[in-house]
Amino acid sequence: MAKTPWLDPDQPLEQRVRDLMGRMTLEEKISQMVYESKAIPRLGIPEYNWWNEGLHGVGRAGIATVFPQAIGLAASFDPKLVGRIAAAISDEARAKHHEFARQGYRRQYHGLTLWSPNVNIFRDPRWGRGQETYGEDPFLGGRMGVAFVKGIQGDDPRYVKLAATPKHFAVHSGPEALRHHFDARASARDLRETYLPAFRDCVVEAGAESVMGAYNRTNGEPCCASPTLLGRILRKEWGFAGYVVSDCGAVFDFHAHHTVTSTPEQSAALAVKNGCDLECGRVYPALAEAVRQGLLTEAQIDTALARLLRIRFRLGMFDPPERVPYASIPYERVDCDEHRAIAREAARASIVLLKNAGGILPLGRDLGCIAVIGPNADDREALLGNYNGQPSRSSTILEGIRAAVSPRTRVIFAQGSDIIKDQDSIWGEKADDGFAEALAAAERADVVVLALGLNNRLEGEEGSALQSQWQGDRISIDLPSIQRRLFDAVAEKGKPVILVLLTGSALAIPHEHELSRAVLVAWYPGEEGGRAVADVLFGDSCPSGRLPVTWVRSTDQLPPFTDYSMKGRTYRYFEGEPLYPFGFGLSYSSFVYDRLTLPPAVKAGEPLPVTVDVTNAGPRDGDEIVQVYLSWISAPLAAPLRQLVGFQRVFLKSGQSSRVSFTISDRRMSLVDEEGTRIVPPGRCRLSVGGRQPDSRSEELARTAILSAEIEVTGTPLVLPA
């Protein structure tokens, strides 16, 4: 007997899609366009929940390996590492999906459609969800996003491992409190130069199978029904053939908050007609009535549904498991030793050393006494960030230090204070009651490791960061006041203070910087965070992370949060004096740059070859992040002050040299005019290569020189695809 065409894996994909759609009623079609897609028993289609998370490990589905939060992965400046992590996440998600389905569970967070990565630009450190991103630079974010998408989706020519979903498209980065009715106004130049490039990289280069729209409007159009974003840019310009999913509740916002429509039927029709195929929400069931009212046609429903069915076929959902290579990934891949080792490697690579006065680090293992103090010193929650899974085991900073020191070293712990509580209890307890224990520990110590910062209660998404000052965001970027008081009290004891910060965003700590002997930021480092911090503190790992965001000195240096103009924002346009610049990070070794080679001129549109010699002239083996920046000296268009156009992580043994090569593409050499056209103009620019940003403001913090050379771009202006 011949197989039903849609169930026959040997039939062409489009024929299978058409055959299945032709067997569905209108109501059945609509039932497959919501994230909780119902079973259709008469056709043998099981229920499917499209909502799954995997930002830095399989999220919200029980035990899973928890890697460093995305902002920490960005600090590694290592796309290859991000690709390995994404492959591990997809292994665990596939294994969980098939095992859960075998047990009869097909629920939320069990599926093969992953709503990650977040490639929004972290334009303002007050945004609580900035921790989910790859930082403030569109080139860095694009490289990390491409690596993540490819690692998630696999490389099989027929089947997709998981469907990655870059989000939130587009021009979305707070405030969280306003996101359901806010209109983010961005110039054509800022849109093309800053807010869209990482999405374009994920779609055009990495082949992302889906994209999630944002809650807000952009330039007046709701993002999940934007003819500009979804129609003209995503589908026509970039050739995107996958499906678009709304953020959760975003279509409801059309009539309830944006007031661009009046009824659920109008909202649902507007979204589908403009290219939003799948709804996370409760409005799309109104599509049946919308068709009856003539607001859209069944043919338009079919267009959206076909995109959704294609990915389900390509994920192998309707094929025999033996035909799908990823269906055989064993459940034992979940939380395995190999993935735990990658988590530790990633946490090490993400740690950024910001100060090391007098070379106090690395510490000796045989110190007489180390005091480990602070609310983040022994807090497992502070390791995880948001959108996380649950590790079967984890290592806090206190545990990592205790495991690293010699048996002769005494380690004293005192929490000192709550992460934020700065008010006295109705029972008479004082907010600083823990100070006495902390000060007693500091008095007895040879060195103090003070673990402060934030956690996912203080920054995150609207409704999830329950102790934030502004529905997930922060009003101030200072440390919480109780932690500032604890720091000052401990510092007054006169013992060397090593400040370790767990955070998902930049903190304004000029005072703490001055009084600390060493400062390092470990972000939200994941399940192996404590061991990784100890690896750096005691020299088992040479610190190599670099800041993916600018750390300003105070909130006063920031433009208004609701202003989406890039003027004065990020290292590319910030003219003030930062505390720590983008791309900055110290090492226990030192690296020397020599023989920068590039042509004196290049024709517009031609790739620019750049080579440089890098030597580890210090006493320790370690990684160096070689960074290439472009600054325009003369150009017919407005240009950023500087922009990252290349980077490589290079491991060098002590005394070893390497010739490092880059090819700077025409796209990296381009500028964007006021109409949003991307052009490689003639003019003169400067290429700077080194272990940091070419910014004289950071000279006093730097440990490596910058090599620079000027180059002439010749020929006529070259217009590039948008």
Secondary structure, DSSP 8 states (H G I E B T S, - for coil): ----GGG-TTS-HHHHHHHHHHT--HHHHHHTSBSEE--BGGGTB--EE--BB-SSS-BSSSB------HHHHHHTT-HHHHHHHHHHHHHHHHHHHHHHHHTT---TT-SSBB---B------TT-GGGGGS--S-HHHHHHHHHHHHHHHH---SS--SSB---B-BSS----GGGTTT-EE---HHHIIIIISHHHHIIIIIT--SEEEB-SSEETTEEGGG-IIIIIIIIIIIT---SEEE--TTHHHHHHHTS-S-SSHHHHHHHHHHTT--BBSSS-GGGHHHHHHTTSS-HHHHHHHHHHHHHHHHHTTTTS-GGG-GGGG--GGGTT-HHHHHHHHHHHHHH-EEEEEGGG--S--TT-SEEEEESTTSS-SGGGT-SS--B-SS---HHHHHHHHS-TT-EEEEE--S-SS--S--TTS--TTTTHHHHHHHHHH-SEEEEEEE--TTTSSSTTT-TT-SBTTB-S--B--HHHHHHHHHHHTT---EEEEEE-SS--B-HHHHHH-SEEEE--S--TTHHHHHHHHHTTSS------SS-B-S-GGGS--TT----TT-HHHH--S--SB-TT--B-SS-EEEEEEE--SEEETTS-EEEEEEEEE-SSS-EEEEEEEEEEEEE-SS---S-EEEEEEEEEE-TT-EEEEEEEE-TTTT-EE-TTS-EEE--EEEEEEEESS-S-GGGGGG-SS-EEEEEEEEESS-EE---
